[in-house]
């Protein structure tokens, strides 16, 4: 081979190798956490169009807007409409859940502040965070909220979230922080065999993290296993009840220690994820 041609070929080869060596290594995928600021705008303030867009349906028989508590057994996204499901529901309740049951006054704003603060800390830690709502002018259905566990909200794909954190505040006479305990009696598709176990473990870790920094009384988990979200999520859920917003001491903590509470949520999530 001509010496000049040989040297030119070597240069081209080296140049190609150089480009390959200099190419950026793809960043590892971030762990996805869904933060759900519970409740939202009152159903009475939403138009029928807005209710439909947020995933609610109108029940002509009951003449009200709402959603179904379950999916058909072994499916995901196929609302039961009263048949083919576990029918597990709080005492006196049915498969149908009227939209107005979720209306609150004080709680939506508190929940959103805690969720947004937790989001900021989690993102600093390197997580990808998806919010089910980012303003108090939203009130997504449980189906809509559950869709954030999937890439681009596409429930035909596999869920890519590692944990769903539902942020609430309690009421009705009491004090302190807690989480709601799952029972294991769930039949939706896509959940793992240890769905309830992992959910309760995450709730326990995060709840203790909140109590440690806030001064809230640390309460035992609340036994209310038939909530809609428990019947509809594809990934473990930590369902938090942070303080009692109708208690004078607890509401003061909620209104003044928002940053500490948000960071405690993030720290608890991080502890749980690192323990997997």
Buried (B, 14 or more C-beta within 10 A) or exposed (E): EEEEEEEEEEEEEEEEEEEEEEEEEEEEEBBBBBBBBBBBBBBEEBEEEBBBEBBBBEBEEEEBBBBBBBBBBEBBBBBBBEEBBBBBBEEEEEBBBBBEEBBBEBBBBBBBBBBBBBBEBBBEBEBBBBBBBEEBEBBBBBBBBBBBBBEEEEBEEEBBBBBBBBBBBBBEEBBBBBBBBBEEEBBBBBBEEEBBEBBBBBBBBBBBBBBBBBBBBEBEBBEBBBBBBBBBBBBBBBBBBBBBBBBEBBBEBBBEBBBBBBBBBBBBBBBBBEEE
